[in-house]
Amino acid sequence: MKKMDQEGYTILKQLVSDVQGAPYPNVIDNELYRIWYEHAQLVAIQCLEYIDRNFPKDKEDTHLPKF
């Protein structure tokens, strides 16, 4: 199995940081929540693309969609 490099750790740390900093969505139309959500989605996509690019054999064993 291939090990994660510095790029992967950076993306993963950013994703965890974004998730931990999530505002409480007391109102779904809250602008702060929408801004956070869009940012977190972009980082999540980067994370999944990194995993797909660097660990191609791992996706063969799961039923996850391809990216």
N, C-alpha and C positions, 0 to 999 in steps of 0.2 A: 504494500500500500504506500502510495506517495504521501509525503509529509506536507503540511501546510507551510507556505513560505510567508515572508513578511507582508506581502500584499494581502494575503488571505486573513492574517491576524488583524491588519488594519481595518479591513472591511468588516470583519466580525465584531471587533471592538466598537466600531461606529454604530453598527446595528444594535448591539446590546445597549449602548449608551442612549440611542434614540428611543428604544423600547422603555428603558428605565425612566426616561424623562417625559413620558406620555402625559399630557394633560387629561384630567378626568372629563369625559364628554357628558357633562350634565345637560348640555343642550347640543343636539346633533348639528345644528347650524352654526355652532361656535367657530369663529374664524381661526382662533388659535389652534383648535383641534384639527381643523381642515389643513392648515399649514403643516402641523406636525405629521399628520397622516400621510400627506403627499411626500414629505421628506423621507419618512420611514419606509414608504413603499419603494422609493428610488433606491435606497440603500439595500433593502431586502432583495430587489432585483439584481443589484450588483453582486450580492452575496451568492445568490443562486447561480448566476452566470459564472462566477469564479469556480464554484463547486463543479458545475457542469463541464467547464473547460479543463480543470485540473484533476478531476477524479471521474473520468468517463466510465471506468469499469464499475464503480459503485452504483450507477444508475441502472445497470443491467439487472441488479438483484432486487430492485424495488418496483413498485407500481406507480411511481411518481411521474407526472407529465414531463416531457422534454422541454427544454428552454432554448 
